[in-house]
Amino acid sequence: MLNGMHIAVLKGGPGSERHVSLRSAEGVAAALRSGGARVTMVDVTGPEFDMAPSVDLAFNCIHGTFGEDGQLQKLLERRGIPYTGARAASSERAFDKLISKKLFIEHDVPTPPQEILSLSRGQKPKFAVPFVMKPPREGSSVGVHIIRDASAIPAALEDLKKHDDDVLVEKFIAGRELTVGVLGTEALPVIHIRPRDGFYDMNNKYPWMGGGGGSDYICPADISEIATQKTQAAALRAHRALGVEVYSRVDVILDDSDNPWVLEVNTIPGMTETSLLPKAAAAAGIDFPALCARIVQLSLAIPS
């Protein structure tokens, strides 16, 4: 279905996940070309970027700020350019963890208890340790702090000031780190993530960036069939609660009683060689070129 299509692969972006985006775009471009598409790479550093008038579709590979938060989607809609993935409104809902949390609660999505702090008002966490502190509008675990001792709170708050005045604090849920890809209306096989050191932060997600020991991935996850079904159901419920179109990747903690707890929904998940959505798709019999083609197909089917 890609034969003759001119697809612009949007890469880079101005945010903290730029290097990951550049790697994702390389893989996506190769996959689209193998499917017969004509591909143009477009490096986006902000709202001002050029795109050839012959482009049929923009394939968004920009993770995090600008690419994943609804800004780029609104710009493409104003220009009348079709694009892949979640639309502007659902992108904004998913990227802002404060909005996501509210919608999860309203739609009975299992998610850890939380509180919201305002740093400018000097608010401090009320949870007993351990708990998690994170900026509400970042991706790839940027700025996430797992607080196991109260003495770590001041340094964490100082770091969080770099990102936002608001801080999301969540009860720490001990358990297995899982992720579930959603493609169309289907939940893909569950992946169990086992970081080799610490938790699944930017360094362990992308060891090729030179910062961490990486992670091991088990797909399908080494959990019971009942736990698998519960986890996939929770992921689909979260995806639908935010109104996400086309595809996403939902991060979940499975506690020691096999209860899933949804952390967040990623609307532009990584598409690098170590990324999880392609791993889950492969386990479902969908190779990488077919995954990219399916994303194109589903995106074009959304009414403009």
QUICORTA-V365431 format. One line per field, one symbol per residue. ss: DSSP state (h for helix, s for strand, l for the rest). phi: phi as a letter, one per 40 degrees, with the letter a starting at -180 (. if undefined). burial: 1 if it has 16 or more other ideal C-beta (glycine too) atoms within 10 Angstrom, else 0. Layout:
ss: ???
phi: ???
burial: ???
This chain:
ss: lllllssssssslllllhhhhhhhhhhhhhhhhhlllsssssssllllllllllllssssllllllllllhhhhhhhhhlllsllllhhhhhhhhlhhhhhhhhhhlllllllssssshhhlllllllllssssslllllllllsssllhhhhhhhhhhhlllllsssssslllsssssssssllsslllsssssllllllhhhhlhhhlllllssssslllllhhhhhhhhhhhhhhhhhlllllsssssssssllllssssssslllllllllhhhhhhhhllllhhhhhhhhhhhhhllll
phi: .cdgcbbcccbggcccbdcccccdcdccdccccccgccbbcbcbbiccacacccccabccbccgdgcbbhcccccccccgbcacgdcdcccccccccccdddcdccbfccacdaabbbcccgcbcbccccabbaccbbbfgcgcbccbbdcccdccccccccbaccbcbbdcbciccbabcbbgbbccdcbcbbccagbccdcccbcccgbacgabbbacdcbcccccccccccccccdcdcgccgaabbcbbbccbgccbccabbcbcdbccbccdcccccccgbccdcccccccccccccdc
burial: 0100101111111011110111111111101100101111010100000000001111111111111111111111000011111111011111111001101100001111010010100000101000111111111111111110000010011001001101111101101111111110001111111010000111111100000101100010101000110111011111101101111111111100000111111111111101111111111101011011111101110000
